[in-house]
Amino acid sequence: MCGQCILHSTGMVCPMGCPKTLRNGPCGGVRSDGNCEIKPDMKCVWVRAWDNSTQMAVFTESIQDIQPQLDRSLSGTSAWINELGKKNDE
């Protein structure tokens, strides 16, 4: 729970599952089989996010939007409550 959920922009895949916690696409270390360079037995979070986003009923290009840097002070809080309270202003 980073407190800044972007699942709607990442094919319902949480980018915080990335060992490098990247919020803006693959790191360049994606293996040829689509797996992670850090955890070779794990599919790259961003490969999964791209695949999922293209399979969603309404594909939006929001997966290509540059996301702001993670605000670690919001860790452990609710992204939805933060949005309502305007704590996530960019």
N, C-alpha and C positions, 0 to 999 in steps of 0.2 A: 504494500500500500504506500505508494509514493505521494499520494494526495493530489496528483495531477494527471488523472486518467486520460489517456488518449486512445482507448480501445476502439472508439468509433472511427478513428483515422488509421488504424493499423490492422484492419481485418479481424478485429476482436482478439488479437494476440498482444499480450502485455510485453512491451519492449524491455521492461525491467527484468525479464527472464534471461536477457542477454548477459553473459558473464561480464561483459564490459559495461553493462547498463547504458547502452547507446540508445538515444531517443531519435536519431536521424539516420536510419538505414545501416546497412552492413558495414563493417569496419574495413573491409578489403581483405580480410583473412578467411573468407568463406572458401571452404574446400570445394574441389571440382564436383563432389557428390552432393553439394548443398549443405553440408554439415559445418559446424562451428570449428574454428581453429583452436579454441581453448578446450572445448569438450567435444572431441571427434565423434563421439557416439550420439551427439545431440544435433538435430536439425537446426540450422541457423534460424534464430527468432525472426529475422527480417525476411528470409526466404519464405518462411511460413506466413508471415504477415502479408507479403505481396501475393502469394498464392491465394490466401483466404480473401483478400480484398477484391481480387478479380473474380472470385466465385460468389460474392455477395449479390443479392438481388438488385441492389442499387449500387453500382460501382461509382465511387467518387474518386477524384484524383487527390483527395486530401492526404493520402499516404505519401505523396510527393512534397507536401508542405514541410518547411523547415520548422521544427518544434523548438521552443525556447529551452534554454538550459534548465536542468532540473533544479528546483528550489528545495534543497534538502531540509529546510525548516518546516516544510509541510509534510514530511514523512510521518506516516502513521495516522494521518488525518483523512477525512472523506473528501474526495475530489468534488463530489456533488455539493456538499455543504460549503466547501471552499468557493465553488463557482457561485453559489447563491449569495455568499458573503463577500464576493469579489476579491478573495485572497489570491486568485490566480491571474490577476491582471498582468498582461504582457507589457 
